[in-house]
Amino acid sequence: MSSKRPIKVLMAKPGLDGHDRGAKVLIMGLRDEGMEVVYTGLRQTPEMIAQATVQEQPDVVGLSNLSGAYRYLFPEVVNELRKRGLSDVLIIGGGKIPEEDIPFLLEKGISAVFGPGTSIKTIADYIRSKVQRRPNPTQN
């Protein structure tokens, strides 16, 4: 039995964007890659996402947005996490985000942005390369 728990990802859909097919595909794919994934559901505020992060204690927060609101919502999630002392959580983003907006998001605290067509393996490998798994508290 492994002394380390699986990487835990909290997947969230901030704002009023009601399209979650891509997020659900990613959720299933990351589970297939051996990660534990919690999905907050649609229409989450940055505050709701931060509170779920406090409760779930994930290694990674994944944000998905297909509307133009990512320029406001993604940085607001980062701010809400920092307010709660969660600066060590890896935050990644995805959705239909133009290349020219990616530097802005990286500057605001998003670690990486993955667009449509990115393979699940690429995303999983990125997460693994950035996350140091913490020991499983139930193991001796």
C-alpha positions as CSV (number, residue, x, y, z in Angstrom):
1,M,0.0,0.0,0.0
2,S,1.3,3.5,-0.9
3,S,2.2,5.9,1.8
4,K,1.1,8.8,-0.4
5,R,-2.5,9.7,-1.2
6,P,-3.6,10.4,-4.7
7,I,-3.3,14.0,-6.0
8,K,-6.6,15.8,-5.2
9,V,-8.1,18.2,-7.7
10,L,-11.0,20.5,-7.1
11,M,-12.7,21.3,-10.4
12,A,-14.8,24.4,-10.5
13,K,-17.0,26.4,-13.0
14,P,-16.9,30.0,-11.9
15,G,-19.5,32.4,-13.1
16,L,-22.7,32.0,-15.2
17,D,-21.1,29.8,-17.9
18,G,-23.4,26.8,-18.1
19,H,-21.2,24.6,-20.3
20,D,-19.5,21.9,-18.4
21,R,-19.0,19.0,-20.9
22,G,-15.3,19.7,-21.2
23,A,-14.9,20.0,-17.4
24,K,-16.7,16.6,-17.0
25,V,-14.4,15.0,-19.6
26,L,-11.4,16.3,-17.8
27,I,-12.8,15.1,-14.4
28,M,-13.2,11.6,-15.7
29,G,-9.8,11.7,-17.4
30,L,-8.0,12.8,-14.3
31,R,-9.7,10.1,-12.3
32,D,-8.5,7.6,-14.9
33,E,-5.0,9.0,-14.4
34,G,-5.3,8.1,-10.7
35,M,-6.3,11.4,-9.2
36,E,-9.1,12.1,-6.8
37,V,-11.4,14.8,-8.3
38,V,-14.1,16.8,-6.6
39,Y,-16.5,18.8,-8.8
40,T,-18.2,21.9,-7.4
41,G,-20.8,22.1,-10.1
42,L,-22.0,25.0,-12.3
43,R,-22.3,28.7,-11.5
44,Q,-19.9,29.0,-8.6
45,T,-18.8,32.3,-7.2
46,P,-15.1,32.9,-6.4
47,E,-16.1,32.8,-2.7
48,M,-17.9,29.5,-3.1
49,I,-14.9,28.0,-4.8
50,A,-12.5,29.3,-2.1
51,Q,-14.8,27.9,0.6
52,A,-14.9,24.5,-1.1
53,T,-11.1,24.6,-1.3
54,V,-10.9,25.2,2.4
55,Q,-13.2,22.2,3.0
56,E,-11.7,19.8,0.5
57,Q,-8.0,20.7,0.9
58,P,-7.1,19.8,-2.7
59,D,-3.6,20.0,-4.2
60,V,-5.0,21.6,-7.3
61,V,-7.9,23.9,-8.2
62,G,-8.9,23.6,-11.8
63,L,-11.0,26.5,-13.2
64,S,-13.0,26.1,-16.4
65,N,-14.7,28.9,-18.3
66,L,-16.0,29.3,-21.8
67,S,-17.3,32.9,-21.5
68,G,-15.2,36.0,-21.5
69,A,-15.6,36.3,-17.7
70,Y,-12.4,34.4,-17.0
71,R,-10.4,37.7,-17.0
72,Y,-12.3,38.7,-13.9
73,L,-13.3,35.4,-12.4
74,F,-10.0,33.5,-12.4
75,P,-8.0,36.3,-10.7
76,E,-10.9,36.7,-8.2
77,V,-10.6,33.0,-7.3
78,V,-6.9,33.5,-6.7
79,N,-7.6,36.5,-4.5
80,E,-10.2,34.6,-2.5
81,L,-7.8,31.6,-2.0
82,R,-5.0,34.0,-0.8
83,K,-7.3,35.7,1.6
84,R,-7.8,32.3,3.2
85,G,-4.1,31.5,3.4
86,L,-4.2,29.0,0.5
87,S,-1.3,30.2,-1.5
88,D,0.3,26.8,-1.8
89,V,-2.6,25.3,-3.9
90,L,-1.8,24.9,-7.6
91,I,-4.4,26.8,-9.7
92,I,-4.8,25.9,-13.4
93,G,-7.3,27.2,-15.9
94,G,-8.9,26.0,-19.0
95,G,-11.6,26.8,-21.6
96,K,-11.9,28.8,-24.7
97,I,-9.2,31.4,-23.8
98,P,-7.4,33.4,-26.5
99,E,-3.6,33.0,-26.6
100,E,-3.2,36.8,-26.0
101,D,-5.0,36.6,-22.6
102,I,-2.9,33.8,-21.2
103,P,0.0,36.0,-20.1
104,F,-2.5,38.2,-18.1
105,L,-3.9,35.1,-16.3
106,L,-0.4,33.8,-15.5
107,E,0.5,37.2,-14.1
108,K,-2.6,37.0,-11.9
109,G,-1.6,33.7,-10.3
110,I,-2.9,31.0,-12.7
111,S,-0.1,28.4,-13.1
112,A,-1.1,27.2,-16.5
113,V,-3.9,27.5,-19.0
114,F,-5.0,24.6,-21.1
115,G,-7.2,25.2,-24.2
116,P,-9.6,23.0,-26.2
117,G,-7.8,19.9,-27.6
118,T,-5.2,19.6,-24.9
119,S,-4.8,16.0,-24.0
120,I,-5.7,14.8,-20.6
121,K,-2.3,13.2,-20.3
122,T,-0.6,16.5,-20.9
123,I,-2.7,18.1,-18.1
124,A,-2.2,15.2,-15.8
125,D,1.6,15.2,-16.4
126,Y,1.7,18.9,-15.8
127,I,-0.1,18.5,-12.5
128,R,2.1,15.7,-11.4
129,S,5.2,17.7,-12.2
130,K,4.1,20.6,-10.0
131,V,2.4,18.9,-7.1
132,Q,4.4,17.3,-4.3
133,R,2.0,14.8,-2.8
134,R,1.6,15.0,0.9
135,P,1.7,11.9,3.1
136,N,-1.5,10.0,3.6
137,P,-2.5,10.8,7.2
138,T,-4.2,7.4,7.5
139,Q,-0.9,5.5,6.8
140,N,1.7,4.8,9.4
